[in-house]
Amino acid sequence: MGKMMKVLLISLLVLVAAGAGAFFFLGKDAEGSSEKEKQPSAEELAAMSIDTDVITTNLASPNFGIVQFNILLDSEKAKEEAAKRTPEVRAAIISTVAGFTKEELVGQEGIAELEEQLKGKLADIIQTGKVDRVLVTEFKVQ
C-alpha cells in the first residue's frame, strides 16, 4: 500500500500543477483579450474624435445633401492633425458626397458605403495616426 499511496500522491500533485498552470495561462489570455475588447469611455472617445461642420453640397443627381460627420481617430495627435487639415477634410467630404446620387444614399447600405468611402479618403489625408471610424451624425437629401 505504501507504493500505491506514493503513486497516488504524485499523480495528485501532477494534476494540481497542471490545473494551476492551465488556469494561469488561460486566465491570462482571457484578461488580455478582455483588455483588447474593452470599449473606450465617452471621455476617451471625445478626446480622439472631431465633429465636422454641417456641409451642404450638390449630389451626382439633381439633388443636394446636407451632412455632418463624427470622425474617430486612434490618438490625440491624429485628432490635432485632422483639426489642422480641416480644409482637406472638408474637401474630401464634399467630393465623396458629391459622387453619390440621391438613390445611392437612401437606406442603411448607402450611408454605410458613404462612411466607408470617406474613411478611406481620410486615411490618405491623416498621416500621424489612423481613422478608426466615420459616423454620419446629420443627413438630409433634398
VEXROLO-999647 format. One record per atom (N, C-alpha, C, O): x, y, z. Coordinates in steps of 0.02 Angstrom, whole numbers, padded with zeros to 5 digits. Layout:
# VEXROLO-999647
<rec x="X" y="Y" z="Z"/>
...
//
This chain:
# VEXROLO-999647
<rec x="00041" y="-00059" z="00000"/>
<rec x="00000" y="00000" z="00000"/>
<rec x="00043" y="00063" z="00000"/>
<rec x="00021" y="00114" z="-00026"/>
<rec x="00101" y="00061" z="00028"/>
<rec x="00145" y="00119" z="00031"/>
<rec x="00164" y="00143" z="-00038"/>
<rec x="00166" y="00203" z="-00051"/>
<rec x="00179" y="00095" z="-00083"/>
<rec x="00198" y="00113" z="-00150"/>
<rec x="00138" y="00142" z="-00187"/>
<rec x="00145" y="00189" z="-00227"/>
<rec x="00079" y="00115" z="-00176"/>
<rec x="00019" y="00138" z="-00208"/>
<rec x="00002" y="00209" z="-00185"/>
<rec x="-00021" y="00250" z="-00226"/>
<rec x="00012" y="00226" z="-00122"/>
<rec x="-00001" y="00293" z="-00095"/>
<rec x="00047" y="00343" z="-00126"/>
<rec x="00026" y="00399" z="-00142"/>
<rec x="00110" y="00324" z="-00136"/>
<rec x="00158" y="00369" z="-00167"/>
<rec x="00138" y="00385" z="-00238"/>
<rec x="00141" y="00443" z="-00259"/>
<rec x="00117" y="00335" z="-00277"/>
<rec x="00095" y="00345" z="-00346"/>
<rec x="00033" y="00390" z="-00347"/>
<rec x="00028" y="00435" z="-00388"/>
<rec x="-00014" y="00377" z="-00301"/>
<rec x="-00074" y="00417" z="-00297"/>
<rec x="-00058" y="00490" z="-00279"/>
<rec x="-00087" y="00536" z="-00308"/>
<rec x="-00014" y="00500" z="-00231"/>
<rec x="00006" y="00567" z="-00210"/>
<rec x="00042" y="00605" z="-00266"/>
<rec x="00029" y="00664" z="-00277"/>
<rec x="00087" y="00571" z="-00300"/>
<rec x="00123" y="00603" z="-00356"/>
<rec x="00074" y="00620" z="-00413"/>
<rec x="00079" y="00673" z="-00442"/>
<rec x="00027" y="00575" z="-00427"/>
<rec x="-00023" y="00588" z="-00479"/>
<rec x="-00066" y="00649" z="-00461"/>
<rec x="-00081" y="00691" z="-00503"/>
<rec x="-00085" y="00652" z="-00397"/>
<rec x="-00125" y="00709" z="-00374"/>
<rec x="-00086" y="00774" z="-00380"/>
<rec x="-00115" y="00825" z="-00401"/>
<rec x="-00023" y="00774" z="-00362"/>
<rec x="00018" y="00834" z="-00367"/>
<rec x="00027" y="00856" z="-00440"/>
<rec x="00027" y="00915" z="-00455"/>
<rec x="00036" y="00808" z="-00485"/>
<rec x="00043" y="00823" z="-00556"/>
<rec x="-00021" y="00854" z="-00583"/>
<rec x="-00019" y="00903" z="-00621"/>
<rec x="-00078" y="00825" z="-00564"/>
<rec x="-00142" y="00853" z="-00586"/>
<rec x="-00154" y="00923" z="-00560"/>
<rec x="-00178" y="00966" z="-00596"/>
<rec x="-00137" y="00935" z="-00496"/>
<rec x="-00146" y="01002" z="-00468"/>
<rec x="-00100" y="01052" z="-00503"/>
<rec x="-00121" y="01108" z="-00519"/>
<rec x="-00038" y="01033" z="-00516"/>
<rec x="00009" y="01077" z="-00550"/>
<rec x="-00014" y="01092" z="-00621"/>
<rec x="-00010" y="01149" z="-00644"/>
<rec x="-00038" y="01041" z="-00656"/>
<rec x="-00063" y="01050" z="-00725"/>
<rec x="-00125" y="01096" z="-00724"/>
<rec x="-00131" y="01139" z="-00767"/>
<rec x="-00169" y="01085" z="-00677"/>
<rec x="-00229" y="01127" z="-00672"/>
<rec x="-00211" y="01199" z="-00656"/>
<rec x="-00240" y="01245" z="-00685"/>
<rec x="-00164" y="01209" z="-00610"/>
<rec x="-00143" y="01277" z="-00593"/>
<rec x="-00110" y="01311" z="-00654"/>
<rec x="-00122" y="01370" z="-00666"/>
<rec x="-00069" y="01274" z="-00690"/>
<rec x="-00037" y="01302" z="-00749"/>
<rec x="-00088" y="01320" z="-00803"/>
<rec x="-00083" y="01373" z="-00833"/>
<rec x="-00135" y="01277" z="-00814"/>
<rec x="-00187" y="01290" z="-00864"/>
<rec x="-00228" y="01351" z="-00843"/>
<rec x="-00244" y="01394" z="-00884"/>
<rec x="-00246" y="01355" z="-00779"/>
<rec x="-00285" y="01412" z="-00755"/>
<rec x="-00245" y="01477" z="-00764"/>
<rec x="-00273" y="01527" z="-00784"/>
<rec x="-00181" y="01475" z="-00748"/>
<rec x="-00139" y="01534" z="-00754"/>
<rec x="-00135" y="01558" z="-00826"/>
<rec x="-00145" y="01617" z="-00840"/>
<rec x="-00121" y="01512" z="-00872"/>
<rec x="-00114" y="01531" z="-00942"/>
<rec x="-00181" y="01549" z="-00975"/>
<rec x="-00185" y="01598" z="-01012"/>
<rec x="-00233" y="01511" z="-00961"/>
<rec x="-00298" y="01527" z="-00990"/>
<rec x="-00327" y="01590" z="-00958"/>
<rec x="-00358" y="01630" z="-00993"/>
<rec x="-00317" y="01598" z="-00895"/>
<rec x="-00341" y="01658" z="-00861"/>
<rec x="-00306" y="01720" z="-00887"/>
<rec x="-00337" y="01772" z="-00895"/>
<rec x="-00241" y="01715" z="-00900"/>
<rec x="-00202" y="01771" z="-00925"/>
<rec x="-00225" y="01789" z="-00995"/>
<rec x="-00231" y="01848" z="-01011"/>
<rec x="-00239" y="01739" z="-01038"/>
<rec x="-00263" y="01752" z="-01106"/>
<rec x="-00331" y="01785" z="-01104"/>
<rec x="-00346" y="01830" z="-01143"/>
<rec x="-00373" y="01764" z="-01059"/>
<rec x="-00440" y="01793" z="-01054"/>
<rec x="-00435" y="01866" z="-01033"/>
<rec x="-00472" y="01908" z="-01058"/>
<rec x="-00389" y="01882" z="-00986"/>
<rec x="-00380" y="01951" z="-00965"/>
<rec x="-00353" y="01993" z="-01023"/>
<rec x="-00375" y="02049" z="-01033"/>
<rec x="-00306" y="01966" z="-01060"/>
<rec x="-00276" y="02002" z="-01116"/>
<rec x="-00328" y="02016" z="-01169"/>
<rec x="-00329" y="02071" z="-01197"/>
<rec x="-00370" y="01968" z="-01185"/>
<rec x="-00420" y="01979" z="-01237"/>
<rec x="-00474" y="02027" z="-01213"/>
<rec x="-00501" y="02065" z="-01253"/>
<rec x="-00490" y="02026" z="-01148"/>
<rec x="-00540" y="02074" z="-01124"/>
<rec x="-00512" y="02145" z="-01125"/>
<rec x="-00550" y="02192" z="-01135"/>
<rec x="-00448" y="02153" z="-01116"/>
<rec x="-00418" y="02219" z="-01120"/>
<rec x="-00422" y="02245" z="-01192"/>
<rec x="-00435" y="02304" z="-01203"/>
<rec x="-00411" y="02201" z="-01241"/>
<rec x="-00414" y="02221" z="-01311"/>
<rec x="-00485" y="02239" z="-01331"/>
<rec x="-00495" y="02286" z="-01370"/>
<rec x="-00533" y="02203" z="-01304"/>
<rec x="-00603" y="02213" z="-01322"/>
<rec x="-00637" y="02266" z="-01280"/>
<rec x="-00695" y="02283" z="-01291"/>
<rec x="-00602" y="02293" z="-01231"/>
<rec x="-00631" y="02343" z="-01186"/>
<rec x="-00651" y="02405" z="-01226"/>
<rec x="-00611" y="02431" z="-01265"/>
<rec x="-00712" y="02426" z="-01217"/>
<rec x="-00737" y="02484" z="-01253"/>
<rec x="-00710" y="02548" z="-01220"/>
<rec x="-00707" y="02553" z="-01159"/>
<rec x="-00690" y="02597" z="-01261"/>
<rec x="-00666" y="02660" z="-01232"/>
<rec x="-00723" y="02698" z="-01199"/>
<rec x="-00781" y="02691" z="-01218"/>
<rec x="-00706" y="02738" z="-01150"/>
<rec x="-00756" y="02778" z="-01115"/>
<rec x="-00777" y="02837" z="-01159"/>
<rec x="-00745" y="02851" z="-01210"/>
<rec x="-00830" y="02869" z="-01140"/>
<rec x="-00854" y="02927" z="-01178"/>
<rec x="-00802" y="02983" z="-01179"/>
<rec x="-00795" y="03017" z="-01229"/>
<rec x="-00767" y="02991" z="-01125"/>
<rec x="-00714" y="03042" z="-01121"/>
<rec x="-00657" y="03027" z="-01169"/>
<rec x="-00631" y="03071" z="-01202"/>
<rec x="-00638" y="02963" z="-01173"/>
<rec x="-00585" y="02942" z="-01219"/>
<rec x="-00607" y="02952" z="-01291"/>
<rec x="-00567" y="02974" z="-01333"/>
<rec x="-00669" y="02936" z="-01306"/>
<rec x="-00694" y="02946" z="-01374"/>
<rec x="-00695" y="03020" z="-01392"/>
<rec x="-00676" y="03038" z="-01448"/>
<rec x="-00716" y="03061" z="-01346"/>
<rec x="-00719" y="03134" z="-01360"/>
<rec x="-00649" y="03162" z="-01370"/>
<rec x="-00640" y="03208" z="-01410"/>
<rec x="-00600" y="03136" z="-01333"/>
<rec x="-00532" y="03161" z="-01339"/>
<rec x="-00500" y="03142" z="-01405"/>
<rec x="-00450" y="03173" z="-01425"/>
<rec x="-00526" y="03092" z="-01439"/>
<rec x="-00495" y="03069" z="-01501"/>
<rec x="-00541" y="03076" z="-01562"/>
<rec x="-00529" y="03044" z="-01613"/>
<rec x="-00594" y="03116" z="-01556"/>
<rec x="-00639" y="03123" z="-01614"/>
<rec x="-00652" y="03197" z="-01628"/>
<rec x="-00647" y="03240" z="-01584"/>
<rec x="-00670" y="03210" z="-01690"/>
<rec x="-00689" y="03277" z="-01710"/>
<rec x="-00757" y="03274" z="-01745"/>
<rec x="-00774" y="03224" z="-01777"/>
<rec x="-00795" y="03328" z="-01737"/>
<rec x="-00858" y="03335" z="-01773"/>
<rec x="-00846" y="03386" z="-01828"/>
<rec x="-00818" y="03439" z="-01816"/>
<rec x="-00869" y="03370" z="-01887"/>
<rec x="-00863" y="03418" z="-01942"/>
<rec x="-00919" y="03469" z="-01936"/>
<rec x="-00967" y="03459" z="-01899"/>
<rec x="-00912" y="03523" z="-01973"/>
<rec x="-00967" y="03570" z="-01980"/>
<rec x="-01021" y="03537" z="-02022"/>
<rec x="-01009" y="03486" z="-02054"/>
<rec x="-01080" y="03566" z="-02021"/>
<rec x="-01132" y="03544" z="-02067"/>
<rec x="-01112" y="03567" z="-02136"/>
<rec x="-01097" y="03625" z="-02147"/>
<rec x="-01111" y="03520" z="-02184"/>
<rec x="-01088" y="03535" z="-02252"/>
<rec x="-01146" y="03521" z="-02300"/>
<rec x="-01178" y="03469" z="-02298"/>
<rec x="-01157" y="03570" z="-02344"/>
<rec x="-01208" y="03563" z="-02396"/>
<rec x="-01172" y="03559" z="-02463"/>
<rec x="-01130" y="03601" z="-02478"/>
<rec x="-01188" y="03509" z="-02503"/>
<rec x="-01156" y="03500" z="-02568"/>
<rec x="-01204" y="03469" z="-02618"/>
<rec x="-01251" y="03433" z="-02599"/>
<rec x="-01192" y="03482" z="-02681"/>
<rec x="-01231" y="03450" z="-02734"/>
<rec x="-01214" y="03376" z="-02737"/>
<rec x="-01159" y="03355" z="-02719"/>
<rec x="-01262" y="03337" z="-02761"/>
<rec x="-01251" y="03266" z="-02772"/>
<rec x="-01241" y="03253" z="-02846"/>
<rec x="-01246" y="03299" z="-02887"/>
<rec x="-01226" y="03192" z="-02863"/>
<rec x="-01217" y="03172" z="-02933"/>
<rec x="-01285" y="03174" z="-02970"/>
<rec x="-01286" y="03174" z="-03032"/>
<rec x="-01338" y="03175" z="-02934"/>
<rec x="-01406" y="03183" z="-02963"/>
<rec x="-01426" y="03256" z="-02953"/>
<rec x="-01390" y="03293" z="-02920"/>
<rec x="-01482" y="03277" z="-02980"/>
<rec x="-01502" y="03348" z="-02972"/>
<rec x="-01530" y="03362" z="-02902"/>
<rec x="-01584" y="03392" z="-02895"/>
<rec x="-01495" y="03341" z="-02851"/>
<rec x="-01515" y="03350" z="-02782"/>
<rec x="-01455" y="03377" z="-02744"/>
<rec x="-01400" y="03385" z="-02771"/>
<rec x="-01466" y="03392" z="-02680"/>
<rec x="-01410" y="03412" z="-02638"/>
<rec x="-01416" y="03377" z="-02571"/>
<rec x="-01470" y="03356" z="-02550"/>
<rec x="-01359" y="03370" z="-02537"/>
<rec x="-01358" y="03337" z="-02473"/>
<rec x="-01332" y="03383" z="-02419"/>
<rec x="-01289" y="03426" z="-02432"/>
<rec x="-01357" y="03375" z="-02360"/>
<rec x="-01334" y="03412" z="-02301"/>
<rec x="-01309" y="03358" z="-02253"/>
<rec x="-01347" y="03316" z="-02231"/>
<rec x="-01244" y="03361" z="-02237"/>
<rec x="-01214" y="03308" z="-02197"/>
<rec x="-01169" y="03337" z="-02142"/>
<rec x="-01144" y="03393" z="-02147"/>
<rec x="-01160" y="03296" z="-02091"/>
<rec x="-01112" y="03311" z="-02038"/>
<rec x="-01085" y="03243" z="-02016"/>
<rec x="-01121" y="03194" z="-02015"/>
<rec x="-01021" y="03242" z="-01998"/>
<rec x="-00989" y="03179" z="-01979"/>
<rec x="-00953" y="03186" z="-01912"/>
<rec x="-00934" y="03240" z="-01891"/>
<rec x="-00945" y="03128" z="-01879"/>
<rec x="-00901" y="03121" z="-01822"/>
<rec x="-00845" y="03074" z="-01844"/>
<rec x="-00858" y="03018" z="-01865"/>
<rec x="-00783" y="03097" z="-01838"/>
<rec x="-00726" y="03059" z="-01860"/>
<rec x="-00686" y="03038" z="-01798"/>
<rec x="-00660" y="03081" z="-01762"/>
<rec x="-00680" y="02973" z="-01786"/>
<rec x="-00643" y="02947" z="-01729"/>
<rec x="-00574" y="02927" z="-01754"/>
<rec x="-00567" y="02888" z="-01801"/>
<rec x="-00522" y="02954" z="-01720"/>
<rec x="-00453" y="02939" z="-01738"/>
<rec x="-00422" y="02897" z="-01683"/>
<rec x="-00451" y="02889" z="-01629"/>
<rec x="-00364" y="02869" z="-01696"/>
<rec x="-00335" y="02823" z="-01647"/>
<rec x="-00292" y="02857" z="-01594"/>
<rec x="-00270" y="02823" z="-01548"/>
<rec x="-00281" y="02922" z="-01598"/>
<rec x="-00241" y="02957" z="-01548"/>
<rec x="-00259" y="03031" z="-01548"/>
<rec x="-00290" y="03057" z="-01594"/>
<rec x="-00238" y="03064" z="-01494"/>
<rec x="-00250" y="03136" z="-01490"/>
<rec x="-00206" y="03174" z="-01540"/>
<rec x="-00226" y="03227" z="-01565"/>
<rec x="-00147" y="03147" z="-01556"/>
<rec x="-00104" y="03179" z="-01606"/>
<rec x="-00137" y="03177" z="-01674"/>
<rec x="-00134" y="03225" z="-01712"/>
<rec x="-00169" y="03121" z="-01691"/>
<rec x="-00205" y="03116" z="-01754"/>
<rec x="-00263" y="03164" z="-01755"/>
<rec x="-00279" y="03193" z="-01807"/>
<rec x="-00296" y="03174" z="-01698"/>
<rec x="-00351" y="03222" z="-01693"/>
<rec x="-00325" y="03293" z="-01706"/>
<rec x="-00357" y="03331" z="-01742"/>
<rec x="-00268" y="03309" z="-01677"/>
<rec x="-00238" y="03375" z="-01688"/>
<rec x="-00222" y="03385" z="-01762"/>
<rec x="-00234" y="03439" z="-01790"/>
<rec x="-00194" y="03334" z="-01794"/>
<rec x="-00178" y="03339" z="-01865"/>
<rec x="-00241" y="03349" z="-01906"/>
<rec x="-00242" y="03391" z="-01951"/>
<rec x="-00293" y="03312" z="-01891"/>
<rec x="-00356" y="03318" z="-01928"/>
<rec x="-00385" y="03388" z="-01920"/>
<rec x="-00411" y="03417" z="-01968"/>
<rec x="-00379" y="03416" z="-01860"/>
<rec x="-00404" y="03484" z="-01848"/>
<rec x="-00364" y="03535" z="-01890"/>
<rec x="-00392" y="03583" z="-01915"/>
<rec x="-00300" y="03524" z="-01896"/>
<rec x="-00258" y="03569" z="-01936"/>
<rec x="-00271" y="03561" z="-02011"/>
<rec x="-00259" y="03607" z="-02050"/>
<rec x="-00295" y="03503" z="-02030"/>
<rec x="-00309" y="03489" z="-02101"/>
<rec x="-00383" y="03496" z="-02118"/>
<rec x="-00408" y="03463" z="-02163"/>
<rec x="-00418" y="03539" z="-02082"/>
<rec x="-00489" y="03549" z="-02093"/>
<rec x="-00508" y="03562" z="-02166"/>
<rec x="-00556" y="03533" z="-02190"/>
<rec x="-00471" y="03605" z="-02202"/>
<rec x="-00490" y="03616" z="-02272"/>
<rec x="-00486" y="03551" z="-02314"/>
<rec x="-00528" y="03539" z="-02357"/>
<rec x="-00435" y="03510" z="-02301"/>
<rec x="-00429" y="03447" z="-02338"/>
<rec x="-00484" y="03398" z="-02318"/>
<rec x="-00510" y="03362" z="-02361"/>
<rec x="-00501" y="03397" z="-02254"/>
<rec x="-00555" y="03353" z="-02231"/>
<rec x="-00621" y="03374" z="-02262"/>
<rec x="-00659" y="03332" z="-02286"/>
<rec x="-00635" y="03440" z="-02263"/>
<rec x="-00697" y="03465" z="-02294"/>
<rec x="-00699" y="03448" z="-02368"/>
<rec x="-00751" y="03426" z="-02394"/>
<rec x="-00642" y="03457" z="-02403"/>
<rec x="-00639" y="03441" z="-02475"/>
<rec x="-00652" y="03367" z="-02487"/>
<rec x="-00687" y="03349" z="-02535"/>
<rec x="-00625" y="03324" z="-02444"/>
<rec x="-00636" y="03252" z="-02451"/>
<rec x="-00710" y="03235" z="-02441"/>
<rec x="-00738" y="03194" z="-02477"/>
<rec x="-00741" y="03268" z="-02393"/>
<rec x="-00812" y="03256" z="-02380"/>
<rec x="-00853" y="03278" z="-02439"/>
<rec x="-00896" y="03241" z="-02463"/>
<rec x="-00840" y="03338" z="-02464"/>
<rec x="-00880" y="03365" z="-02520"/>
<rec x="-00872" y="03321" z="-02581"/>
<rec x="-00922" y="03304" z="-02614"/>
<rec x="-00810" y="03301" z="-02598"/>
<rec x="-00801" y="03261" z="-02658"/>
<rec x="-00831" y="03191" z="-02651"/>
<rec x="-00856" y="03162" z="-02699"/>
<rec x="-00829" y="03164" z="-02590"/>
<rec x="-00858" y="03098" z="-02579"/>
<rec x="-00934" y="03100" z="-02585"/>
<rec x="-00965" y="03060" z="-02620"/>
<rec x="-00965" y="03147" z="-02550"/>
<rec x="-01038" y="03153" z="-02551"/>
<rec x="-01062" y="03170" z="-02621"/>
<rec x="-01112" y="03143" z="-02644"/>
<rec x="-01026" y="03213" z="-02656"/>
<rec x="-01046" y="03234" z="-02723"/>
<rec x="-01042" y="03176" z="-02774"/>
<rec x="-01072" y="03181" z="-02827"/>
<rec x="-01008" y="03124" z="-02757"/>
<rec x="-01004" y="03066" z="-02802"/>
<rec x="-01063" y="03019" z="-02798"/>
<rec x="-01067" y="02972" z="-02837"/>
<rec x="-01108" y="03031" z="-02752"/>
<rec x="-01167" y="02989" z="-02743"/>
<rec x="-01229" y="03022" z="-02773"/>
<rec x="-01233" y="03083" z="-02778"/>
<rec x="-01275" y="02980" z="-02794"/>
<rec x="-01341" y="03005" z="-02814"/>
<rec x="-01387" y="02999" z="-02754"/>
<rec x="-01371" y="02966" z="-02704"/>
<rec x="-01444" y="03030" z="-02759"/>
<rec x="-01494" y="03026" z="-02705"/>
<rec x="-01513" y="02953" z="-02692"/>
<rec x="-01518" y="02932" z="-02635"/>
<rec x="-01523" y="02916" z="-02745"/>
<rec x="-01544" y="02846" z="-02739"/>
<rec x="-01491" y="02803" z="-02705"/>
<rec x="-01508" y="02758" z="-02668"/>
<rec x="-01428" y="02818" z="-02718"/>
<rec x="-01374" y="02779" z="-02687"/>
<rec x="-01367" y="02792" z="-02613"/>
<rec x="-01343" y="02749" z="-02575"/>
<rec x="-01388" y="02850" z="-02591"/>
<rec x="-01382" y="02868" z="-02520"/>
<rec x="-01441" y="02847" z="-02477"/>
<rec x="-01437" y="02850" z="-02416"/>
<rec x="-01494" y="02825" z="-02509"/>
<rec x="-01554" y="02805" z="-02472"/>
<rec x="-01542" y="02738" z="-02438"/>
<rec x="-01518" y="02691" z="-02470"/>
<rec x="-01559" y="02733" z="-02374"/>
<rec x="-01554" y="02671" z="-02337"/>
<rec x="-01488" y="02662" z="-02301"/>
<rec x="-01441" y="02701" z="-02309"/>
<rec x="-01486" y="02610" z="-02260"/>
<rec x="-01427" y="02595" z="-02220"/>
<rec x="-01366" y="02579" z="-02262"/>
<rec x="-01310" y="02599" z="-02245"/>
<rec x="-01377" y="02543" z="-02317"/>
<rec x="-01320" y="02524" z="-02359"/>
<rec x="-01286" y="02585" z="-02389"/>
<rec x="-01225" y="02589" z="-02394"/>
<rec x="-01327" y="02634" z="-02410"/>
<rec x="-01299" y="02695" z="-02439"/>
<rec x="-01258" y="02735" z="-02389"/>
<rec x="-01204" y="02759" z="-02406"/>
<rec x="-01284" y="02741" z="-02329"/>
<rec x="-01248" y="02778" z="-02277"/>
<rec x="-01184" y="02741" z="-02258"/>
<rec x="-01131" y="02771" z="-02249"/>
<rec x="-01188" y="02675" z="-02252"/>
<rec x="-01129" y="02635" z="-02235"/>
<rec x="-01076" y="02641" z="-02289"/>
<rec x="-01016" y="02646" z="-02274"/>
<rec x="-01097" y="02642" z="-02352"/>
<rec x="-01049" y="02650" z="-02408"/>
<rec x="-01017" y="02719" z="-02406"/>
<rec x="-00957" y="02726" z="-02418"/>
<rec x="-01056" y="02770" z="-02392"/>
<rec x="-01030" y="02838" z="-02385"/>
<rec x="-00977" y="02841" z="-02330"/>
<rec x="-00924" y="02870" z="-02339"/>
<rec x="-00993" y="02812" z="-02272"/>
<rec x="-00946" y="02812" z="-02216"/>
<rec x="-00881" y="02776" z="-02235"/>
<rec x="-00827" y="02800" z="-02218"/>
<rec x="-00886" y="02719" z="-02268"/>
<rec x="-00826" y="02681" z="-02287"/>
<rec x="-00783" y="02718" z="-02338"/>
<rec x="-00722" y="02720" z="-02331"/>
<rec x="-00815" y="02747" z="-02388"/>
<rec x="-00777" y="02785" z="-02438"/>
<rec x="-00742" y="02844" z="-02407"/>
<rec x="-00684" y="02859" z="-02422"/>
<rec x="-00777" y="02879" z="-02363"/>
<rec x="-00747" y="02937" z="-02330"/>
<rec x="-00690" y="02916" z="-02284"/>
<rec x="-00639" y="02951" z="-02280"/>
<rec x="-00699" y="02861" z="-02250"/>
<rec x="-00646" y="02835" z="-02206"/>
<rec x="-00582" y="02822" z="-02247"/>
<rec x="-00527" y="02839" z="-02225"/>
<rec x="-00590" y="02793" z="-02306"/>
<rec x="-00533" y="02781" z="-02350"/>
<rec x="-00498" y="02845" z="-02373"/>
<rec x="-00437" y="02849" z="-02373"/>
<rec x="-00538" y="02894" z="-02392"/>
<rec x="-00508" y="02958" z="-02413"/>
<rec x="-00473" y="02993" z="-02356"/>
<rec x="-00419" y="03022" z="-02365"/>
<rec x="-00503" y="02992" z="-02297"/>
<rec x="-00472" y="03025" z="-02240"/>
<rec x="-00409" y="02989" z="-02218"/>
<rec x="-00362" y="03020" z="-02193"/>
<rec x="-00407" y="02923" z="-02226"/>
<rec x="-00347" y="02885" z="-02209"/>
<rec x="-00288" y="02908" z="-02251"/>
<rec x="-00231" y="02906" z="-02228"/>
<rec x="-00301" y="02928" z="-02313"/>
<rec x="-00248" y="02954" z="-02356"/>
<rec x="-00224" y="03023" z="-02334"/>
<rec x="-00166" y="03041" z="-02346"/>
<rec x="-00267" y="03061" z="-02302"/>
<rec x="-00250" y="03129" z="-02280"/>
<rec x="-00213" y="03129" z="-02214"/>
<rec x="-00162" y="03163" z="-02206"/>
<rec x="-00238" y="03091" z="-02165"/>
<rec x="-00209" y="03090" z="-02098"/>
<rec x="-00147" y="03047" z="-02098"/>
<rec x="-00150" y="02988" z="-02114"/>
<rec x="-00090" y="03076" z="-02080"/>
<rec x="-00027" y="03041" z="-02082"/>
<rec x="-00001" y="03021" z="-02012"/>
<rec x="00038" y="02974" z="-02006"/>
<rec x="-00022" y="03057" z="-01960"/>
<rec x="00003" y="03044" z="-01893"/>
<rec x="-00026" y="02981" z="-01862"/>
<rec x="00009" y="02946" z="-01826"/>
<rec x="-00088" y="02966" z="-01875"/>
<rec x="-00121" y="02908" z="-01847"/>
<rec x="-00165" y="02877" z="-01899"/>
<rec x="-00152" y="02881" z="-01959"/>
<rec x="-00218" y="02845" z="-01874"/>
<rec x="-00265" y="02815" z="-01922"/>
<rec x="-00336" y="02832" z="-01903"/>
<rec x="-00352" y="02848" z="-01846"/>
<rec x="-00379" y="02830" z="-01953"/>
<rec x="-00450" y="02843" z="-01944"/>
<rec x="-00483" y="02777" z="-01923"/>
<rec x="-00483" y="02730" z="-01962"/>
<rec x="-00510" y="02775" z="-01862"/>
<rec x="-00542" y="02714" z="-01838"/>
<rec x="-00614" y="02707" z="-01863"/>
<rec x="-00636" y="02652" z="-01878"/>
<rec x="-00650" y="02764" z="-01867"/>
<rec x="-00721" y="02759" z="-01883"/>
<rec x="-00745" y="02827" z="-01908"/>
<rec x="-00722" y="02879" z="-01886"/>
<rec x="-00792" y="02825" z="-01954"/>
<rec x="-00826" y="02886" z="-01978"/>
<rec x="-00901" y="02872" z="-01970"/>
<rec x="-00927" y="02822" z="-01994"/>
<rec x="-00934" y="02918" z="-01936"/>
<rec x="-01007" y="02911" z="-01925"/>
<rec x="-01043" y="02971" z="-01955"/>
<rec x="-01022" y="03028" z="-01947"/>
<rec x="-01098" y="02958" z="-01988"/>
<rec x="-01141" y="03011" z="-02012"/>
<rec x="-01184" y="03032" z="-01952"/>
<rec x="-01221" y="02992" z="-01924"/>
<rec x="-01178" y="03096" z="-01933"/>
<rec x="-01217" y="03119" z="-01875"/>
<rec x="-01275" y="03165" z="-01895"/>
<rec x="-01321" y="03177" z="-01856"/>
<rec x="-01273" y="03191" z="-01957"/>
<rec x="-01330" y="03227" z="-01984"/>
<rec x="-01333" y="03211" z="-02058"/>
<rec x="-01281" y="03209" z="-02092"/>
<rec x="-01394" y="03200" z="-02083"/>
<rec x="-01400" y="03178" z="-02152"/>
<rec x="-01468" y="03197" z="-02179"/>
<rec x="-01520" y="03175" z="-02154"/>
<rec x="-01467" y="03239" z="-02230"/>
<rec x="-01529" y="03258" z="-02265"/>
<rec x="-01514" y="03261" z="-02339"/>
<rec x="-01461" y="03285" z="-02359"/>
<rec x="-01560" y="03235" z="-02378"/>
<rec x="-01553" y="03238" z="-02451"/>
<rec x="-01616" y="03270" z="-02478"/>
<rec x="-01672" y="03250" z="-02461"/>
<rec x="-01607" y="03321" z="-02520"/>
<rec x="-01665" y="03354" z="-02550"/>
<rec x="-01656" y="03360" z="-02624"/>
<rec x="-01700" y="03387" z="-02658"/>
//
